[in-house]
Amino acid sequence: MTKQRKDVRPSDLKTKRFTAPDGTVIQMKVVRADSPTFGFDIQAAFRSNVRRIREERRERQRAAQDAAQA
C-alpha cells in the first residue's frame, strides 16, 4: 500500500498575527491537529518559518554591511 502525497503549500495555511508584550507583531502559521494532512501541514509551516528566518537574517547582514561601508 502506498501513501498518496499531497503537497501543501505554506500559502494554503492560515496566518494569525499576534502582538507580543513588547509591541512587536508576530506572524504564526495555524495548523489544525485534526487535519487529515497534518504531517504535510506541519512541514509546510516549518518550511515557511525557515524561509522567513533566512530572509530576515540576510536583510540584517546586508544592513550591517551597508552600515559598515558608510
Buried (B, 14 or more C-beta within 10 A) or exposed (E): EEEEEEEBEBEEBEEEEEEEEEEEEEEBBEBEEEEEBEEBBBBBBEBBBEEEEEEEEEEEEEEEEEEEEE
